[in-house]
Amino acid sequence: AEQGAGLYVCEMITSRGIVERDETTRKMLVFDELEAIRSVQLYGTDPTAMGEAVRFLVADERADHIDLNFGCPVAKVTRKGGGSALPLHRALFRAVVRSAVRGAGDVPVTVKLRIGVDDGLRTFLDAGRIAEDEGAAAVALHARTAEQHYSGRADWRAIAALRTAVASVPVLGNGDIWQASDAVRMVDETGCDGVVVGRGCLGRPWLFRDLALAFAGRPVPAAPTLGEVTTVLRDHAHLLAEWLTEPVAVRDVRKHVGWYLQGYPVGGDVRRRLTATRSIAELDAELDRLAAEHADLRLTSWPGDTEE
């Protein structure tokens, strides 16, 4: 949010966990003062529980936006009929969306989809129309099937097809947006009204700054130097320590190290030293060393360059 304009949706939360007032779920419903719009992403398969969860979020948690995730391809979600599997069951899908919209009142509800379970079960056009009919404020499409997970290339032609099929509400595109020029090209090629970013911002939060500049028709700066990246990574690690406690944060930040350093030719030894740290102080020391040795290093490849 520090990087610029945009709507930032929280981690996906189960409607059942909210209804049951699960403590772990409640801890996920904490918003920073930077988040002017309190946006909550839900998934679930029970219309009654979904409606009750949304009513609670709007009344008690002051949610400003509800996003229903029917795009999750993870097996533990889809095997229970949730996520990207739910649109297969049109009547149930309709009931879940209807219940959420009615429970939200004046608060907008958006719906995120995938193309379908696989190429033989493509559900996105029917699901998009149903969401539109039931009062969704916008429909987003990750242009892959659940079977693909995150492999291969996103099929942006599906976004264009959804834009044609859904006429009265905004359609947002998602998939393979690694830099601002990708987002501009997606809008130009598909006619979508905006973009949703997932993996593209991992280790690259400045992508949101670049997107805001590009859509405003202003020049986008060059990718940050490694020295600038280490500053952001350090801040990220310290914020994690404040939120998760230091031991948990140090373990969690290891995956972020790989994302932040992607495309910078620093070698495996640097990554191993950073991911072997056991405290925030040790991590700071390694980041100081990295910045001193490679502060001016520039990006040599973009995430997604090698994806097939």
C-alpha positions as CSV (number, residue, x, y, z in Angstrom):
1,A,0.0,0.0,0.0
2,E,3.0,2.3,0.5
3,Q,3.8,2.0,-3.2
4,G,0.7,3.5,-4.6
5,A,-2.9,3.2,-5.6
6,G,-4.8,-0.1,-5.6
7,L,-7.2,-2.3,-3.6
8,Y,-5.4,-4.8,-1.4
9,V,-7.3,-8.0,-0.4
10,C,-6.5,-9.9,2.7
11,E,-5.5,-13.5,2.9
12,M,-8.3,-16.0,1.9
13,I,-10.5,-16.8,4.9
14,T,-13.1,-19.4,5.3
15,S,-16.7,-18.3,5.9
16,R,-17.2,-21.2,8.3
17,G,-14.3,-20.0,10.5
18,I,-15.9,-16.5,10.7
19,V,-19.3,-18.0,11.6
20,E,-17.8,-20.1,14.3
21,R,-15.7,-17.1,15.6
22,D,-12.5,-19.2,15.3
23,E,-9.7,-17.3,17.0
24,T,-7.1,-18.0,14.3
25,T,-9.5,-16.7,11.7
26,R,-10.2,-13.6,13.7
27,K,-6.5,-12.8,13.9
28,M,-6.5,-12.7,10.1
29,L,-9.0,-9.9,10.2
30,V,-6.6,-7.2,11.3
31,F,-6.1,-4.1,9.1
32,D,-3.3,-1.6,8.9
33,E,-4.1,2.1,9.0
34,L,-2.7,2.3,5.4
35,E,-5.6,0.2,4.3
36,A,-8.2,2.8,3.6
37,I,-10.5,0.1,2.2
38,R,-10.9,-2.9,4.5
39,S,-11.1,-5.7,1.9
40,V,-11.8,-9.3,2.9
41,Q,-11.5,-12.4,0.7
42,L,-13.7,-15.3,1.5
43,Y,-14.3,-18.8,0.3
44,G,-17.0,-21.3,1.3
45,T,-19.6,-23.7,-0.1
46,D,-22.5,-23.1,2.3
47,P,-24.8,-20.3,1.3
48,T,-26.2,-19.8,4.8
49,A,-22.7,-19.7,6.4
50,M,-21.5,-17.3,3.6
51,G,-24.4,-14.9,4.2
52,E,-23.9,-14.9,8.0
53,A,-20.1,-14.4,7.6
54,V,-20.6,-11.4,5.3
55,R,-23.2,-9.8,7.6
56,F,-20.8,-10.1,10.5
57,L,-17.9,-8.7,8.5
58,V,-19.9,-5.7,7.4
59,A,-21.5,-5.0,10.8
60,D,-18.7,-5.9,13.2
61,E,-15.5,-5.7,11.3
62,R,-16.4,-2.7,9.2
63,A,-15.5,-4.4,5.9
64,D,-15.7,-2.1,2.9
65,H,-15.4,-4.8,0.3
66,I,-16.0,-8.6,0.1
67,D,-14.2,-10.7,-2.5
68,L,-15.4,-14.3,-3.1
69,N,-12.6,-16.5,-4.2
70,F,-13.8,-19.2,-6.7
71,G,-10.3,-19.3,-8.3
72,C,-8.3,-21.3,-5.7
73,P,-6.9,-24.5,-7.3
74,V,-5.5,-26.0,-4.1
75,A,-6.6,-29.6,-3.6
76,K,-7.6,-29.2,0.1
77,V,-10.1,-26.6,-1.1
78,T,-11.3,-28.1,-4.3
79,R,-11.8,-31.6,-3.0
80,K,-14.4,-30.2,-0.6
81,G,-16.1,-28.6,-3.6
82,G,-14.8,-25.1,-2.9
83,G,-12.6,-22.6,-4.8
84,S,-12.4,-23.3,-8.5
85,A,-14.6,-26.4,-8.2
86,L,-17.7,-24.7,-7.0
87,P,-18.8,-23.1,-10.3
88,L,-19.3,-26.7,-11.6
89,H,-22.4,-26.7,-9.4
90,R,-24.3,-23.8,-10.9
91,A,-27.3,-23.7,-8.6
92,L,-25.0,-23.9,-5.5
93,F,-22.7,-21.3,-6.9
94,R,-25.6,-19.0,-7.6
95,A,-26.9,-19.5,-4.1
96,V,-23.5,-18.7,-2.5
97,V,-23.0,-15.5,-4.5
98,R,-26.7,-14.4,-3.9
99,S,-26.3,-15.0,-0.1
100,A,-23.1,-13.0,0.0
101,V,-24.5,-10.0,-2.0
102,R,-27.6,-9.9,0.1
103,G,-25.7,-10.1,3.3
104,A,-23.3,-7.3,2.3
105,G,-26.1,-4.8,1.7
106,D,-24.5,-1.7,0.2
107,V,-20.9,-3.1,0.5
108,P,-19.6,-4.3,-2.9
109,V,-19.0,-8.0,-3.5
110,T,-16.7,-9.1,-6.2
111,V,-16.1,-12.6,-7.6
112,K,-12.9,-14.2,-8.7
113,L,-12.9,-17.2,-11.1
114,R,-10.7,-19.5,-13.1
115,I,-11.4,-20.7,-16.6
116,G,-12.6,-24.0,-15.2
117,V,-11.4,-27.2,-13.6
118,D,-9.6,-28.2,-16.8
119,D,-9.9,-27.6,-20.6
120,G,-12.9,-30.0,-20.7
121,L,-14.8,-28.3,-17.9
122,R,-14.7,-24.6,-18.7
123,T,-17.1,-22.8,-16.3
124,F,-16.1,-19.2,-16.4
125,L,-18.6,-17.8,-18.9
126,D,-21.6,-19.2,-17.1
127,A,-20.2,-18.4,-13.7
128,G,-19.5,-14.8,-14.8
129,R,-23.1,-14.3,-16.0
130,I,-24.5,-15.8,-12.8
131,A,-22.3,-13.5,-10.7
132,E,-23.5,-10.5,-12.8
133,D,-27.1,-11.6,-12.4
134,E,-26.8,-12.0,-8.7
135,G,-25.4,-8.5,-8.1
136,A,-21.7,-8.9,-8.0
137,A,-19.9,-5.5,-8.4
138,A,-17.1,-7.0,-10.6
139,V,-15.9,-10.3,-11.9
140,A,-12.2,-11.2,-12.1
141,L,-10.7,-14.0,-14.1
142,H,-7.4,-15.8,-13.6
143,A,-6.9,-17.0,-17.1
144,R,-5.8,-20.5,-16.2
145,T,-7.6,-23.7,-15.3
146,A,-7.4,-25.2,-11.9
147,E,-5.5,-28.2,-13.4
148,Q,-2.8,-25.8,-14.6
149,H,-2.4,-24.3,-11.1
150,Y,0.3,-21.7,-12.0
151,S,2.0,-23.4,-14.9
152,G,2.1,-22.5,-18.6
153,R,0.9,-19.2,-19.9
154,A,-2.4,-17.5,-19.0
155,D,-4.9,-17.5,-21.8
156,W,-5.9,-13.9,-22.1
157,R,-8.4,-14.7,-24.8
158,A,-10.6,-16.0,-22.0
159,I,-10.6,-12.6,-20.4
160,A,-11.7,-11.0,-23.6
161,A,-14.5,-13.6,-23.9
162,L,-15.6,-12.9,-20.4
163,R,-15.6,-9.2,-21.1
164,T,-18.0,-9.8,-24.0
165,A,-20.2,-12.1,-22.0
166,V,-20.5,-9.9,-19.0
167,A,-21.6,-6.5,-20.1
168,S,-23.0,-4.6,-17.1
169,V,-20.2,-4.9,-14.5
170,P,-16.4,-4.5,-14.7
171,V,-14.3,-7.4,-15.7
172,L,-10.8,-7.7,-14.3
173,G,-7.9,-9.8,-15.7
174,N,-5.4,-11.8,-13.8
175,G,-2.5,-14.0,-15.0
176,D,1.1,-13.3,-16.1
177,I,1.4,-9.6,-15.0
178,W,5.0,-9.4,-14.1
179,Q,5.6,-5.7,-15.0
180,A,3.5,-2.6,-15.7
181,S,3.7,-3.1,-19.5
182,D,2.1,-6.5,-19.1
183,A,-0.9,-4.9,-17.4
184,V,-1.3,-2.2,-20.1
185,R,-1.0,-4.9,-22.8
186,M,-3.7,-7.0,-21.1
187,V,-6.1,-4.2,-21.0
188,D,-5.4,-3.3,-24.7
189,E,-5.7,-6.9,-25.9
190,T,-8.7,-8.0,-23.8
191,G,-10.7,-4.9,-23.2
192,C,-10.8,-5.7,-19.5
193,D,-11.5,-2.8,-17.0
194,G,-8.5,-3.4,-14.7
195,V,-6.1,-6.0,-13.5
196,V,-5.6,-8.3,-10.5
197,V,-2.0,-9.1,-9.4
198,G,-1.0,-12.2,-7.5
199,R,2.4,-13.8,-7.9
200,G,3.7,-10.9,-9.9
201,C,4.2,-8.8,-6.7
202,L,6.0,-11.4,-4.7
203,G,9.3,-9.8,-3.7
204,R,8.4,-6.8,-5.9
205,P,5.9,-4.6,-4.1
206,W,7.0,-1.6,-6.2
207,L,5.0,-3.2,-9.1
208,F,2.0,-1.4,-7.7
209,R,3.8,2.0,-8.0
210,D,4.7,1.0,-11.6
211,L,1.1,0.0,-12.4
212,A,-0.3,3.3,-11.1
213,L,2.2,5.3,-13.2
214,A,1.6,3.2,-16.3
215,F,-2.1,3.5,-16.2
216,A,-1.7,7.3,-15.6
217,G,0.3,7.5,-18.8
218,R,3.5,8.5,-16.9
219,P,7.0,7.0,-17.3
220,V,7.8,3.9,-15.3
221,P,11.2,4.0,-13.5
222,A,13.8,1.3,-14.0
223,A,13.7,-1.7,-11.6
224,P,15.4,-0.9,-8.3
225,T,19.0,-1.6,-7.6
226,L,19.8,-4.5,-5.3
227,G,20.7,-1.9,-2.6
228,E,17.1,-0.6,-2.8
229,V,15.7,-4.1,-2.7
230,T,17.6,-5.0,0.5
231,T,16.1,-1.9,2.2
232,V,12.5,-3.2,1.3
233,L,13.4,-6.7,2.3
234,R,14.7,-5.6,5.6
235,D,11.5,-3.6,6.3
236,H,9.4,-6.6,5.3
237,A,11.3,-8.9,7.7
238,H,11.0,-6.4,10.6
239,L,7.2,-6.1,10.0
240,L,6.9,-9.9,10.0
241,A,8.8,-10.0,13.3
242,E,6.4,-7.5,14.8
243,W,3.4,-9.5,13.6
244,L,4.4,-13.1,13.8
245,T,7.1,-13.0,16.5
246,E,10.8,-13.2,15.6
247,P,11.3,-17.0,15.4
248,V,8.3,-17.5,13.1
249,A,9.2,-14.4,11.0
250,V,12.8,-15.6,10.4
251,R,11.5,-18.9,9.1
252,D,8.8,-17.2,7.0
253,V,11.1,-14.7,5.4
254,R,13.2,-17.4,3.8
255,K,10.7,-17.7,1.0
256,H,10.6,-14.0,0.5
257,V,14.4,-13.9,0.1
258,G,14.1,-16.0,-3.0
259,W,11.4,-13.8,-4.4
260,Y,13.2,-10.5,-3.7
261,L,16.5,-11.7,-5.2
262,Q,14.9,-13.2,-8.3
263,G,16.5,-11.8,-11.4
264,Y,19.6,-10.4,-9.6
265,P,22.8,-12.3,-10.3
266,V,24.1,-12.7,-6.8
267,G,24.8,-16.4,-6.7
268,G,23.6,-19.3,-4.6
269,D,26.0,-18.6,-1.7
270,V,24.3,-15.3,-1.0
271,R,20.8,-16.9,-0.9
272,R,22.0,-19.7,1.3
273,R,23.6,-17.3,3.8
274,L,20.4,-15.2,4.0
275,T,18.1,-18.2,4.4
276,A,20.4,-19.8,7.1
277,T,20.0,-16.8,9.5
278,R,18.4,-17.6,12.8
279,S,17.5,-14.1,14.0
280,I,16.5,-10.7,12.7
281,A,19.9,-9.4,13.8
282,E,21.7,-12.1,11.7
283,L,19.5,-11.3,8.8
284,D,20.2,-7.6,9.1
285,A,24.0,-8.4,9.1
286,E,23.7,-10.4,6.0
287,L,21.6,-7.8,4.3
288,D,24.3,-5.2,5.2
289,R,26.9,-7.4,3.7
290,L,24.9,-7.9,0.5
291,A,24.2,-4.1,0.1
292,A,27.9,-3.3,0.7
293,E,29.0,-5.8,-2.0
294,H,26.3,-5.4,-4.6
295,A,24.3,-2.2,-3.9
296,D,24.4,-1.1,-7.5
297,L,23.6,-4.5,-9.1
298,R,20.7,-4.3,-11.6
299,L,18.0,-6.7,-12.6
300,T,19.2,-9.0,-15.5
301,S,15.9,-11.0,-16.0
302,W,12.3,-10.5,-15.1
303,P,10.1,-13.0,-13.3
304,G,8.2,-14.9,-15.9
305,D,10.9,-14.7,-18.5
306,T,11.6,-18.4,-18.3
307,E,8.0,-19.5,-17.8
308,E,6.6,-21.8,-20.6
